[in-house]
Amino acid sequence: MSPAACDECLRRTALIAALAQWLDVEWRRRSAPAGVLSLPDEALVALDGSGRVARAHARFSAPRARERIDAAALTAICRCNERYPERLRELADPPAVLHVAGRLAALEETATVAIVGARRGTAYGLEVARSLGRGLAAAGVPVVSGMAMGVDSAAHVGALEHAPPGAYRDSPRPGERTLGPPVAVLAGGADVAYPASRRRLHARIVERGCVVSELPPGFTAFRWCFVARNRIIAGLAALTVVVEATERSGSLTTADFAEQLGRAVGAVPGPVTSRFSSGTNSLLAAGAAVVRDTRDVLDQLLGPSDRRAADPPAPPAVPIEPRLRQLLDAIERGHGSLAELTSDAAATHQVLQDLTDLELRGLVRREFGGRYVRALEER
């Protein structure tokens, strides 16, 4: 790779990484990482009373930093570079350097949507996130998230579905519809999949979009890094959508950052009896846009008239037989296991056939543990 970050910005990044454990303490003393990350170098160095960080800062070698970036197959762009995303400059503390694994062009889109939510999402939340990711990517809209377990990963998986070779061209041919590239923002180094169980997803995002971090290659994230990561997600997005969140969910900080930037915020409504929807329902009560499907997101992002041009072609409606409709209605009411769908052993074979039929039509999806959930249709 050919890094395009200046010496001073690389030096600033190395300083923040060296101070990571002190920043964990400082973060607890302030309302947001911006209070720390916007401090000048001299004030940051003073956080370490031992002087060790100050000595390392004085000895910093930009050529060695570039060697490590090249060795990790990353591209580095800094605030001084013209390819640095303009949206991030609106942050109170824009990252000095972005370390990018994958296609740098994926960061150049301005009509971008962040999809975030609970790490322990319900089947409903994961299905909604996956559907939104799939629909937005099909409409050519890049999907930004944090690749965390739960909603974030589901949004990325959806955005990567149905992607034939060449679907993510940097320079599409005239009239050619291309998919919106996925963008993952990590709290640790962009070269290391986090969580480790998402290695394959990390590799697919790097191949078709990009993975981004403000911290140097190989960096292991501290607690403060995840909230700091959320400001970058919000900064890259024109619209932030929270799919599922408890009242104390960390994903709500992404909505907070978006609001501070004057960006639009949307939320997916959920059952008032579910704690996993309490955070999103509170956002809606505070005035966030209601998001039910891809069309709602595109309306917020582009406006109703522009959205129609971006909509992917709608599949023809498929009539559903009464027996299948009754089964689908039961699944929509939350009866997702085979035992809940039939108590008649003689009817089990027919129910399994019908479930397979619904699955092939894209109307239901089988989740971990064998439960069936309603697969959202793009409207």
C-alpha positions in Angstrom: 0.0 0.0 0.0 1.1 3.6 -0.4 0.4 5.6 2.8 -0.6 9.2 2.4 -0.3 10.4 6.0 2.1 13.1 7.1 4.7 12.7 9.9 2.9 14.9 12.4 -0.5 13.1 12.0 1.2 9.7 12.3 3.0 11.0 15.4 -0.3 12.1 17.0 -1.8 8.6 16.3 1.2 6.9 18.0 0.8 9.2 21.0 -2.9 8.3 21.5 -2.1 4.6 21.2 0.7 4.9 23.7 -1.6 6.7 26.1 -4.5 4.1 25.8 -4.5 3.0 29.4 -4.4 6.6 30.7 -7.2 7.6 28.3 -9.3 4.8 29.8 -9.1 6.7 33.1 -9.6 10.1 31.6 -12.7 8.9 29.7 -14.4 8.1 33.0 -13.8 11.6 34.2 -15.5 13.3 31.2 -18.8 13.1 29.4 -17.2 11.9 26.1 -13.8 10.9 24.6 -13.9 14.2 22.6 -12.9 16.0 25.8 -9.7 14.0 25.8 -9.1 13.3 22.1 -9.2 17.0 21.2 -6.4 17.9 23.6 -3.1 19.1 22.1 -0.1 16.8 22.2 1.5 18.6 25.2 -1.6 18.1 27.3 -1.9 14.4 26.3 1.8 13.8 27.1 1.2 15.3 30.6 -1.3 12.5 31.4 1.6 10.2 32.0 3.5 11.3 35.0 6.3 8.7 34.5 7.7 10.4 31.5 7.9 7.2 29.5 5.3 8.3 26.9 7.0 11.7 26.6 10.3 10.0 25.8 8.7 7.7 23.2 6.9 10.7 21.7 10.2 12.5 21.3 11.8 9.4 19.6 8.9 8.7 17.2 9.9 7.6 13.8 7.5 8.2 10.9 9.3 5.9 8.5 9.0 3.0 11.0 5.3 3.8 11.4 4.9 3.7 7.6 6.7 0.3 7.4 4.3 -1.2 9.9 1.3 0.2 7.9 2.7 -1.3 4.7 3.4 -4.6 6.4 -0.2 -4.8 7.6 -1.4 -4.1 4.0 -3.2 -0.9 5.1 -3.5 2.5 3.5 -3.2 5.5 5.8 -4.7 8.9 5.1 -4.5 11.9 7.4 -6.5 15.1 7.9 -4.0 16.9 5.7 -4.9 14.7 2.7 -7.5 15.6 0.1 -9.0 12.1 0.2 -9.7 12.3 3.9 -13.6 12.1 4.3 -15.0 15.6 4.5 -17.8 14.5 6.9 -15.2 13.6 9.5 -13.8 17.1 9.6 -17.0 18.2 11.2 -16.2 16.2 14.4 -14.8 18.1 17.4 -11.9 15.7 17.3 -11.5 14.2 13.8 -9.0 11.3 13.8 -5.6 12.4 12.8 -5.1 9.3 10.6 -7.5 6.7 9.1 -5.9 3.3 8.6 -7.9 1.6 5.8 -7.9 -2.1 4.9 -9.6 -2.5 1.5 -10.9 0.0 -1.0 -10.3 3.6 -0.1 -12.9 4.7 -2.6 -15.6 3.2 -0.3 -15.1 6.2 2.0 -15.8 8.8 -0.7 -19.5 8.3 -0.8 -21.5 11.0 0.9 -25.0 9.4 1.0 -24.0 6.8 3.6 -26.1 5.1 6.3 -24.9 3.8 9.7 -26.8 0.8 11.1 -26.0 0.1 14.8 -27.6 -1.7 17.6 -27.4 -4.3 20.4 -24.7 -6.9 20.6 -27.2 -9.4 22.0 -29.9 -8.6 19.5 -33.2 -10.6 19.3 -34.1 -12.6 16.2 -36.4 -9.6 15.2 -33.6 -7.1 15.5 -31.1 -9.2 13.6 -33.5 -9.8 10.8 -34.4 -6.1 10.5 -30.7 -5.2 10.5 -29.9 -7.7 7.8 -32.8 -6.6 5.7 -31.8 -3.0 5.9 -28.2 -3.7 5.0 -29.3 -5.8 2.1 -31.8 -3.2 0.8 -29.5 -0.3 1.2 -26.6 -2.0 -0.5 -28.9 -3.0 -3.4 -29.9 0.7 -3.7 -26.2 1.6 -4.0 -26.0 3.1 -0.5 -22.9 2.3 1.6 -23.7 0.8 5.0 -21.4 1.7 7.9 -21.3 -0.2 11.2 -18.9 -1.5 13.8 -18.7 -5.3 12.9 -19.7 -6.1 16.5 -21.7 -9.1 17.4 -25.4 -8.8 16.9 -27.0 -6.0 15.0 -23.8 -4.5 13.6 -22.6 -7.8 12.0 -26.1 -8.6 10.8 -26.2 -5.3 8.9 -22.8 -6.0 7.3 -23.9 -9.6 6.3 -27.1 -8.2 4.7 -25.0 -5.6 2.8 -22.8 -8.4 1.4 -25.6 -10.6 0.2 -26.2 -11.2 -3.5 -23.0 -9.6 -4.5 -21.8 -11.0 -7.9 -18.2 -10.3 -9.1 -17.8 -6.6 -10.1 -20.7 -5.5 -8.0 -18.5 -3.0 -6.1 -16.8 -1.1 -9.0 -15.0 2.1 -8.1 -15.8 3.5 -11.5 -19.2 2.0 -12.7 -20.1 2.0 -16.4 -22.7 4.6 -17.5 -26.2 3.4 -16.4 -24.7 0.5 -14.4 -26.2 -0.1 -10.9 -23.6 -1.1 -8.4 -24.0 -2.2 -4.8 -23.2 0.2 -1.9 -19.8 -0.9 -0.4 -19.8 -2.0 3.2 -17.7 0.0 5.7 -16.7 -1.3 9.1 -15.1 0.9 11.7 -13.1 -0.9 14.4 -12.0 0.1 17.9 -8.7 -1.7 17.4 -6.4 -2.0 14.5 -8.0 -2.3 11.1 -5.9 -5.3 10.2 -7.2 -7.4 13.1 -10.8 -8.8 13.0 -12.7 -7.9 16.2 -14.3 -10.0 17.5 -12.0 -12.8 16.3 -15.1 -14.9 15.4 -15.8 -12.4 12.6 -12.6 -13.1 10.7 -14.5 -14.3 7.6 -16.8 -11.2 7.7 -13.7 -9.0 8.1 -12.1 -10.5 5.0 -15.3 -10.1 2.9 -15.7 -6.4 3.9 -12.0 -5.8 3.1 -12.5 -7.4 -0.3 -15.7 -5.5 -1.2 -15.5 -2.3 0.9 -13.2 -1.3 3.6 -12.4 -1.7 7.3 -11.3 1.5 9.1 -9.6 2.5 12.4 -8.0 5.6 13.7 -5.5 3.5 15.7 -2.3 1.9 14.3 -2.1 -1.7 13.0 -2.1 -4.4 15.6 -3.6 -2.2 18.3 -5.7 -3.9 20.9 -8.8 -1.9 21.9 -9.4 -0.5 25.4 -12.8 0.3 26.7 -12.8 4.0 25.6 -11.9 3.0 22.1 -15.4 1.6 21.4 -17.2 4.9 22.2 -14.5 6.8 20.3 -15.1 4.4 17.4 -18.8 5.3 17.5 -18.1 9.0 16.8 -16.3 7.9 13.6 -19.3 5.8 12.5 -21.6 8.7 13.1 -19.2 11.1 11.4 -19.0 9.0 8.2 -22.8 8.7 8.0 -25.4 11.1 6.7 -28.0 9.1 8.6 -27.7 6.9 11.7 -30.2 4.1 12.3 -30.4 2.3 15.6 -32.2 -1.0 15.1 -32.3 -2.4 18.7 -31.0 -1.1 21.9 -31.6 -1.2 25.7 -31.7 2.1 27.6 -28.0 1.8 28.5 -26.8 0.4 25.2 -23.5 1.7 23.9 -25.0 2.0 20.4 -27.0 5.0 21.6 -23.8 7.0 21.9 -23.6 6.7 18.1 -27.0 8.4 17.9 -25.8 11.0 20.4 -22.7 11.8 18.2 -24.9 12.0 15.1 -27.3 14.5 16.8 -24.3 16.6 18.0 -23.2 16.8 14.3 -26.7 17.8 13.2 -27.2 14.6 11.3 -30.4 12.7 11.0 -31.2 9.8 13.4 -33.7 7.0 12.8 -34.8 4.1 15.0 -36.7 0.9 14.5 -39.7 0.6 16.7 -40.0 -2.5 18.9 -42.3 -4.1 21.4 -42.8 -1.9 24.4 -42.5 -5.0 26.6 -39.0 -5.7 25.4 -36.0 -4.2 27.1 -34.1 -4.6 23.8 -36.4 -2.0 22.3 -36.5 0.4 25.2 -33.6 2.5 23.9 -34.9 2.7 20.3 -38.5 3.5 21.5 -37.0 6.3 23.6 -35.3 7.7 20.5 -38.6 7.7 18.7 -40.3 9.4 21.6 -37.6 12.1 21.4 -38.2 12.7 17.7 -36.1 10.2 15.8 -37.4 9.2 12.4 -39.4 5.9 12.3 -37.6 3.2 10.3 -39.7 0.2 9.3 -37.8 -0.8 6.2 -35.4 0.3 3.5 -37.9 2.7 1.9 -38.1 4.7 5.2 -34.3 5.0 5.3 -34.1 6.1 1.7 -36.9 8.6 2.2 -34.9 10.1 5.1 -31.6 10.0 3.2 -32.6 11.1 -0.3 -36.2 12.4 -0.1 -39.2 10.5 -1.6 -38.6 11.6 -5.2 -34.9 10.8 -5.3 -35.5 7.6 -3.3 -37.6 6.2 -6.1 -34.7 6.4 -8.5 -32.5 4.5 -6.1 -34.9 1.8 -5.2 -33.9 -1.7 -6.4 -36.4 -3.3 -8.8 -39.2 -4.9 -6.7 -39.8 -8.6 -7.1 -43.2 -9.6 -8.4 -45.7 -10.5 -5.6 -46.1 -14.3 -5.1 -49.6 -15.4 -4.0 -49.6 -17.4 -0.8 -51.9 -20.4 -0.3 -54.2 -20.1 2.7 -52.4 -23.0 4.6 -49.1 -21.2 4.1 -50.6 -17.9 5.1 -51.9 -19.4 8.4 -48.4 -20.8 9.1 -46.8 -17.4 8.3 -49.2 -15.6 10.5 -48.2 -17.9 13.4 -44.5 -17.2 12.9 -45.2 -13.5 12.8 -46.9 -13.8 16.2 -43.7 -15.3 17.6 -44.5 -19.0 17.4 -41.2 -19.9 15.7 -40.4 -23.5 16.9 -41.8 -26.6 15.4 -43.4 -27.6 18.7 -45.3 -24.2 18.8 -46.4 -24.6 15.2 -48.0 -28.0 15.5 -48.8 -30.4 18.3 -50.0 -33.1 15.9 -47.3 -35.6 15.1 -49.1 -36.7 12.0 -49.0 -33.1 10.6 -45.3 -32.5 11.4 -44.1 -33.7 8.0 -46.5 -31.4 6.2 -45.5 -28.4 8.4 -41.8 -29.0 7.7 -42.6 -29.1 4.0 -44.5 -25.8 4.3 -41.7 -24.2 6.3 -39.2 -25.1 3.6 -41.6 -23.7 1.0 -41.8 -20.4 2.9 -38.1 -20.3 3.3 -37.5 -20.9 -0.4 -39.8 -18.0 -1.2 -37.8 -15.8 1.1 -40.7 -15.2 3.6 -39.1 -16.9 6.6 -35.6 -17.6 7.9 -34.4 -20.3 10.1 -32.3 -19.0 13.0 -29.8 -20.6 15.3 -31.6 -23.2 17.5 -34.0 -24.1 14.7 -36.6 -21.2 15.3 -38.2 -19.6 12.3 -38.6 -15.9 12.0 -40.4 -13.7 9.5 -37.9 -12.5 6.8 -38.6 -8.9 6.0 -39.6 -8.0 2.4 -38.2 -4.9 0.7 -41.0 -2.5 0.1 
